[in-house]
Amino acid sequence: MTLRLPQPSPFRTLTRAQWKRRRAETPLTLIDEDLDRLRGVNEPISLREVTDIYLPLSRLLSFHVRAVQELHDSTGQFLNNKAPKVPFILGIAGSVAVGKSTTARVLQALLARWPGHPRVDLVTTDGFLFPNRVLKRRGLMQRKGFPESYDLRKLIQFLAAVKSGRAAVEAPVYSHLTYDVVRGRELVIHRPDILILEGLGVLHTGTAQPGTGPQVFVSDFFDFSVYVDAEESDIRRWFVDRFLTFRSTAFRDPKSYFHRFADLTTPAARRMAAQVWREINGPNLRQNILPTRTRANLILEKGPDHGIHRVRLRRL
């Protein structure tokens, strides 16, 4: 008889009850009015969720930020060279409609209230999508959000400039109203204490091509990464519900790229959203996003109600 030992996991799994005790004495610095501004469409985040999940996470991240800052100072002393401050970069990954944007905004608000790193900037990878005119020319409009739809070279150059301590770095801006990169508009990043980069595939490594040199990945610039996770059936339902909400809100704007869907009946809108998930978002999740989950330092696992019920923290 062969004894089969359990496969060791690189993660330590904590229940919600175990995780929330890691808050210690971290004060709650947000109020309900703050959450009204930070939460995404159809994402019922509460102050209890902030207290149980995001305060312990902000405490953990604050420890990491301080450790990186001290290491940077020690290296400067070793080299007898006072180098410019280097931002701590936090990557946040996950599917469309899983709530990663809300996670990013809540963490931005909490981390900016910690002493020692008051300047926290947030950039999304949407701005690094190729403009629609380029995607159309390359036949990629139905692959928007897939790895090949991003200007990876531009994103890598942006992160390299930020991580080098450059005083001002520009990032392109994306409009969800027009569904396109905004020409001539830039977000200027002025050497923050922390930069949060949020996007679908920020942990993606791609496939090495024969004959190419060493590859550089977006995640190479991360000091810490978070993956927001949920069952695909739940994410699909959240996506469909969000589409229905947009149909009666954002899609009503004549300038909206999706204005043509504003007058769909509810059954027709559900069918359209289900088709988009089946043909685009679902395959992208399974092929490109979900396989990167175990590359994260921390995984937030959501239940059907959008609440986080378990946290998986990578062992050091």
Residue, then its C-alpha position, 0 to 999 in steps of 0.5 A: m500500500t502506497l501512502r499518499l501525502p497531501q500536496p503542500s499548499p503555498f497558501r495559508t487559508l484563514t476563515r473570515a473569523q480568523w482573518k478579522r482578528r488580524r485587525a488588532e487595534t487598527p481604527l476604522t477610518l471610513i464612514d458610510e458616506d465614504l462607501d457610497r463613493l467607493r463601491g461599484v455598481n451592484e456591489p453591496i460592501s458594508l462597513r462590517e466588510v471593511t472592518d472584518i476584511y479590509l482593515p486587517l489587509s490594510r494593516l498587513l500591507s502597511f507592514h509590507v510598505r514599511a519593510v520595503q521602505e526600510l530595505h530601500d533606505s538600507t540599500g541606500q546606506f550601503l551604496n552611500n547614495k540617497a536614491p529618490k523614494v521608490p513607490f510600493i506597487l500593489g497589483i489587484a487582479g480578478s475577473v470582470a464584475v468580481g469587484k476588484s475596482t471596489t477593492a482597489r478604491v477601498l484599499q486606496a482610501l484606507l492606506a492613505r490614512w495610515p501614517g507614513h504613506p499618505r499619498v496613494d495613487l490608483v491606476t487601472t490597466d484600462g488606459f493601456l488598452f489599445p485605442n478602438r481604432v487600433l483594435k478594429r484594424r487588428g480585428l480585436m474588438q471582440r477580444k477587448g480585455f484579452p492579453e493581446s488587446y493591451d499595449l504591454r510595452k507602454l504599460i511596462q514602460f510606465l511601471a519601470a518609470v514609476k519604480s525608478g522614482r521618476a518625479a512625474v509619470e503619465a498614464p493614459v485615461y480610459s472612458h467607460l462611457t465611450y468605451d475607449v482611451v481618451r485622446g490627449r488626456e493623461l493622469v500624472i503620477h507624482r512619486p506616490d508612497i503607494l501605487i495601486l495597479e488594478g486590472l484583469g490580467v496584471l498577473h498574466t505572464g504570457t507565453a514565451q516565443p522561441g528565439t526571444g530574449p528574457q521577458v519582463f512581466v507586469s507583476d515583476f514590478f509588484d511588491f504585493s498582489v491581491y486576486v479577487d476570486a469567486e465562483e464563475s457562476d456568481i461572477r456571471r450573475w453579477f455581470v448580467d445584473r450589472f448590465l441590466t442596471f447600466r441599461s437603465t442608467a449609463f446606457r441612457d446617455p446618448k454619448s455612451y458606446f452602449h446606448r443602443f442597448a438602452d431600450l432592450t427589454t429585460p429578457a433581451a438584455r439578459r440574453m445579450a449579457a449572457q452572450v457577452w459572458r459566453e463569448i468574451n468574458g467567460p473564456n477570458l476568465r478561464q483562459n487568461i485570468l483564473p490561471t494567474r490566481t495562484r501567482a498572487n500573494l493574497i486571494l480574497e474569496k467571495g461568496p454569492d452575496h459578494g461578501i468575502h468568506r475566506v482569505r488565502l495568504r501566500r506563505l513567505 
